[in-house]
Amino acid sequence: MKSLNKYKEKILLFRIRTLGDKKAYGELYDNYAVSIYRFIFFKVNSVEEAEDLTSETFLKTWNYLIDQEKASKIETFRPFIYKVARNLVIDYYRQRAEEISLEGSQIDKADESKDIRLKVELDEQLEDIEKGLRQLKEEYREVIILKYIEDLNTSEIAEIIGKSKNTTRVLAHRAIKALKEITTK
């Protein structure tokens, strides 16, 4: 994925805000779709759900950007779209928890994992890391995914998770330490 420089991104955002330029949004989509999908997939562990949530992320983002009053609050696109994706994942788990409590049933994790393995080919090293990530507490897993998989900087991660830069640095350090302990067992 070739990353957009911040000036090109600002120009695209300006075109979307002022002209409703779908082509400009298409460029942002092309640049971020794979990484947003990957971010969501690591959180929900389902190809279908990740695809649906990725689509919803871009739709919500588009609707937000064409509302000039709301769009003026966005300084940089990258942390914004990750925050939208993160919030949708949170909503997904809330809704899922409500459905489970209403139905009184359990999700069959074995079938879900089997389905994922059939659809996504992972090498052994990635699989070990993925297993380790699942064992981490949520805030550690999220920081690792954003920092090392999505390649966001500390400031962007701090903005996404709503914590200070220093707290985010400490979380990243602790998360890596915990992941190393899990994967070296």
N, C-alpha and C positions, 0 to 999 in steps of 0.2 A: 504494500500500500504506500503510495506516495503521499506524503503529508502536505497539506496546504500551508503556505506561510501565513503569518498572522495578518498581513496586509491584504492578501488575496481573499482570505476569509472575511475580513471586515468589508471589503468591496461586495462580496457575495451577499453578506447579511444586509448591507445597505440596499442592494437591488431587490432583495426579497421584501424588506420592510416597506420600501417606497413604491415599488412597482408590482409587487406580488409575483416576481419573476420565478416561474417554475423551473426554468433551465438552470438558474443559479442554485436553486434548492437541490436540483438533480446532481449538481457538482458536489455539494455538501454530502448528499446521500451516498454518492459513489465513494467519497473519501472515508466516510464513517460507518457504512453499513456492516462491513465485515467485523470491525472491532466492536461495535455495539452488540452484534449478534454473539460474538465470542464472550463478551462480558456477561451477557444475559445467560448464555448457555452454561457457563461455569456456575451460575447461581441457581438455575432451575433444573439442570441435568436432563432436559428433555428437548429433543430436536424440534418437535412440533410447537411446544410452548415457547421455546426461544424464538422461533420464526414469528409466531403470533405477537409476542411481546416486542420484538424488534420492529415489526410493521406498526404496531400501536405507538411505539416511541417516536417514529418518524412522522406519523400522522399528528400526534399531539404537538410535536415540535413545530410542524408546519402551521397548525392552527394558532399556536402561540406567536409565531413570527409574523403572521399577517395581521395580527392585532397590534397596531402601532403603539398603543399605550403600553401594552405588556412587553412588546419587543424592545422598546427603548431601555428596558431594565437589564437586557442581556449585554454584558461587556465582551465576553468571549464565548464562542459557540461550543467548543470542546467540553469544558466542564458542565455547561448547561445541558447538553444532550445526554451526558452520562448521568446527570442528576435526574433527568426525566426517566431514563431507563431504570435507574436505581429505585425511584419511587414506584414505578410500575411493577417491579419485582416485589417490592414490599406489599403493594396492594394485592398482587397475585397470591402471595402466601397468606395474607389476611383472609381473602375470599376463600381460599382453599381450606383454611382452618375452620371457617364457618361452615362450609359444606360438609366437612368431615364430622364436625360436632352435630350437625343436623341429621346426617345419615347414620352416624354411629359406626361407620366403617373405617377400615384402615387401608392405606394405599399400599399396594403390593410392590415394595421396593425391588424385589428380585426381578419381576417382570419388566419394570422400568429400566433397570440396569442392563438387562439382557437386550432390550430394545435399543438402548443407546449404543451398546457395544456392536450391534449389528450394523448400525448406521454410521458410526464414527470410528474410523480406524486410528488407533492411538498406538504409538510405540511404547515399549515397556517403561522407559524413563518418564514419559509424560503421564502414563497411567499411575506410576508410583507417586508422582507429585499430586496428581488429581485426588488420589486416595488420601494423601496427607492433608490436602486442602479441605476435604470433607470432614476431617477429624478436628480441624481448627475451629475455634469459636468464630462466629459470623464476622465480627469487626476485623479480626486478623485476616480471614479469608478475603474479605472485600479489599483491604488495603493491599494485599499481595497481588490480587488480580489487577487492580488499577495501576499499581506501580510497575510490576514486572511483566505482566501480560499485555496490558493496554498502553504501557509506557507513558503514563501521565506523571507530571512532576508533583512535588510535595504540595505546592500552592494549589494546583488543580484538584488534587485529592482532598485537601483540607476543605476546599469550597464545596466539593461534592458531598462529603460526609458531615459537614457542618462542625468541624473541629478546628482548633488552631494549628498552625504549621508545626509548632513544637510538639504538640500532642500527636500529630500525624506522623512525625519522624519517629517518635518513641514507639507508636503502634507498629510502624513498619519494622523497626529493629526487633521488637518482641515477637512479631509475627514470623519473621525469618528464623529467629532462634527456635521458636516452637515448631516450625515446619521441619527444620533440620533434626530436631530431637525425634520427631515422629517418623521421618523417612530413614533415619539411620538405625532404627530399632531392628 
